[in-house]
Amino acid sequence: MTSNEQKIHIKTASIAGIWASKEAFSKAIGSGIGSEFSFLDIEILKNSKGKPIINILNNNLKEKLSNKQIDISITHDGGFAISAVIII
């Protein structure tokens, strides 16, 4: 987790949601977690209304996705965190 994420996501469920979101993002860009993408390449933050947003920290990835719309949804149910990321 980045220091910004640590400031706003302190509950265990929120941390699980971040993890699920980063996994979903890695799948949406087609790389998975590995040499092309790491968990520290993005951070999951919230806008002023509490909506989750993705802040891209990796400059190469930021340039590659600069003209794309990225939407994210995070939910929790039955002790599980579930996230979907859509890039268009």
C-alpha positions as CSV (number, residue, x, y, z in Angstrom):
1,M,0.0,0.0,0.0
2,T,1.1,3.5,-0.7
3,S,1.3,6.1,2.1
4,N,-1.8,7.9,0.6
5,E,-3.7,4.6,0.7
6,Q,-2.7,4.0,4.3
7,K,-4.1,7.3,5.4
8,I,-7.6,6.6,4.1
9,H,-8.0,2.8,4.2
10,I,-7.5,1.6,7.7
11,K,-10.2,-1.1,8.0
12,T,-9.3,-4.7,7.0
13,A,-12.2,-4.7,4.5
14,S,-10.9,-1.6,2.8
15,I,-7.4,-3.1,2.5
16,A,-8.9,-6.2,1.0
17,G,-10.8,-3.9,-1.5
18,I,-7.6,-2.2,-2.5
19,W,-6.0,-5.6,-3.1
20,A,-8.9,-6.8,-5.2
21,S,-8.9,-3.5,-7.1
22,K,-5.2,-3.7,-8.0
23,E,-5.7,-7.3,-9.1
24,A,-8.7,-6.2,-11.3
25,F,-6.7,-3.3,-12.8
26,S,-3.8,-5.6,-13.6
27,K,-6.2,-7.9,-15.5
28,A,-7.9,-5.0,-17.3
29,I,-4.5,-3.8,-18.7
30,G,-3.7,-7.4,-19.7
31,S,-0.6,-8.0,-17.7
32,G,-1.5,-9.3,-14.3
33,I,0.9,-8.7,-11.3
34,G,4.5,-9.2,-12.3
35,S,7.3,-7.4,-14.1
36,E,5.0,-5.2,-16.1
37,F,2.8,-4.1,-13.2
38,S,3.3,-4.0,-9.5
39,F,0.9,-3.1,-6.6
40,L,2.8,0.2,-6.2
41,D,2.2,1.4,-9.8
42,I,-1.2,2.6,-8.8
43,E,-3.1,3.7,-5.7
44,I,-6.8,3.4,-4.9
45,L,-8.1,6.7,-3.5
46,K,-11.5,8.3,-3.1
47,N,-12.9,11.4,-4.6
48,S,-14.8,14.0,-2.6
49,K,-18.0,11.9,-2.7
50,G,-16.3,8.7,-1.6
51,K,-16.2,7.1,-5.1
52,P,-13.0,4.9,-5.5
53,I,-10.6,6.3,-8.1
54,I,-7.3,5.0,-9.5
55,N,-4.3,7.2,-9.4
56,I,-1.6,5.9,-11.7
57,L,1.9,6.5,-10.3
58,N,3.9,4.7,-13.0
59,N,4.8,7.2,-15.8
60,N,4.9,4.6,-18.6
61,L,1.5,3.2,-17.6
62,K,0.1,6.8,-17.2
63,E,1.2,7.6,-20.7
64,K,-0.2,4.4,-22.1
65,L,-3.6,5.0,-20.5
66,S,-3.7,8.8,-20.9
67,N,-6.6,8.8,-23.3
68,K,-8.6,6.1,-21.6
69,Q,-11.5,6.3,-19.2
70,I,-11.0,4.1,-16.1
71,D,-13.9,3.1,-13.9
72,I,-13.7,1.1,-10.8
73,S,-16.2,-0.5,-8.5
74,I,-15.5,-2.2,-5.1
75,T,-18.0,-4.2,-3.1
76,H,-17.9,-6.4,0.0
77,D,-20.1,-9.4,0.7
78,G,-19.8,-12.4,3.0
79,G,-16.3,-11.5,4.1
80,F,-15.1,-11.2,0.5
81,A,-13.9,-8.1,-1.3
82,I,-14.8,-7.9,-5.0
83,S,-13.7,-5.3,-7.5
84,A,-14.2,-4.6,-11.2
85,V,-12.2,-2.2,-13.4
86,I,-13.3,-1.1,-16.8
87,I,-10.9,0.7,-19.2
88,I,-12.4,2.2,-22.4
